[in-house]
């Protein structure tokens, strides 16, 4: 059976100093962040960046090696390698902070108007269990 990838936001950044939006894809065992352009970022303004229902594509259509190679802010994060996660609901933006098995840390932020927090909350609670904190 083919796994799917769901696009949960197109406003994902990798920290407060990163102002260029990216797509955040949720796969069964991965999070994939792919950088967009400055023009696409500006076009988002502060509005919702993904339609309802959320777009889904076969996971095999995402070339993960090409995503990682395309830009240093792109990420492919295996949920099995997450030792701790903190999901935070903010006033204007939400964020997910991840600590990885290798000691690496990743921060992902997105506009609150996108449904990423709700989607991630449910999926991460199931896959990470007590490794997930919400605040």
C-alpha positions in Angstrom: 0.0 0.0 0.0 1.3 3.4 -1.0 1.9 5.9 1.8 0.7 9.5 1.4 2.3 12.8 2.2 0.0 15.6 3.5 0.9 19.2 3.0 0.0 20.8 6.4 1.4 24.3 5.8 3.2 26.4 3.3 4.3 29.0 5.9 7.0 26.9 7.7 10.2 28.6 8.7 13.2 27.1 10.6 13.6 29.8 13.2 12.9 33.4 14.1 15.8 34.5 11.8 14.4 32.6 8.8 11.8 34.7 7.0 11.4 32.6 3.9 8.4 30.2 4.1 8.5 26.6 3.1 6.2 23.6 2.7 5.8 21.2 5.7 4.9 17.7 4.6 3.8 15.0 7.0 4.5 11.4 6.0 3.9 8.4 8.2 7.3 8.5 9.8 8.8 11.8 8.5 8.5 15.5 8.5 9.8 17.2 5.4 10.4 20.9 5.1 11.0 22.4 1.6 11.9 26.0 1.2 9.8 28.2 -1.1 10.7 31.5 -2.8 10.6 35.1 -1.4 7.8 35.9 -3.9 5.7 32.9 -2.6 6.4 34.0 1.0 5.2 37.6 0.4 2.1 36.3 -1.4 1.0 34.4 1.8 0.9 37.6 3.8 -0.8 36.4 7.1 -3.5 34.2 5.4 -4.0 30.5 5.3 -1.5 28.9 3.0 -3.1 25.4 2.4 -6.6 24.6 1.2 -9.2 22.4 2.9 -9.0 19.5 2.5 -5.2 19.3 2.8 -3.4 18.3 -0.3 -2.1 14.7 -0.4 0.3 13.1 -2.8 1.9 9.7 -2.9 5.0 9.8 -0.6 7.1 8.3 -3.4 6.7 11.6 -5.4 8.8 13.5 -2.9 12.5 13.1 -3.8 13.9 13.4 -0.3 17.5 13.5 -1.4 16.7 16.4 -3.8 14.9 18.3 -1.1 17.8 18.1 1.3 20.3 19.0 -1.4 18.3 22.0 -2.7 18.8 24.3 0.3 20.4 24.2 3.8 17.1 25.1 5.5 15.4 22.1 4.0 14.9 19.2 6.3 13.9 15.5 6.4 13.3 14.6 10.0 12.6 11.0 11.0 10.0 10.7 13.8 11.8 7.6 15.1 14.9 9.7 15.8 13.0 12.3 17.9 13.8 12.0 21.6 11.8 15.0 22.7 9.2 17.3 21.1 7.5 20.5 22.2 4.4 21.7 20.4 3.5 25.3 21.2 0.4 27.2 20.1 1.2 30.9 19.8 -0.8 34.1 19.2 0.3 34.6 15.6 2.5 31.5 14.9 2.8 28.0 16.2 6.0 26.1 16.6 7.5 22.6 17.0 10.8 22.2 18.7 12.5 18.8 18.2 15.4 17.1 19.9 16.9 14.3 17.9 18.7 11.1 18.9 22.0 12.5 17.6 21.7 15.6 19.8 20.6 17.8 17.0 17.8 20.4 17.5 15.3 21.7 15.0 12.7 24.4 15.3 9.8 24.7 12.9 7.4 27.6 13.0 4.2 28.4 10.9 1.3 30.8 10.8 -1.4 30.0 13.3 -4.1 30.2 10.6 -2.8 27.0 9.1 -4.0 23.6 10.6 -0.5 22.2 11.1 -0.7 22.4 14.9 -3.9 20.4 15.1 -2.7 17.8 12.6 0.7 17.5 14.2 -0.8 17.3 17.7 -2.8 14.2 16.8 -0.1 12.5 14.8 2.8 13.2 17.2 0.8 12.2 20.2 0.3 8.8 18.7 3.8 8.3 17.3 5.9 10.0 20.1 3.7 9.3 23.2 5.3 10.8 26.3 8.2 12.3 24.2 5.7 15.1 23.2 5.0 18.1 25.4 2.3 20.7 24.5 2.1 24.2 25.9 
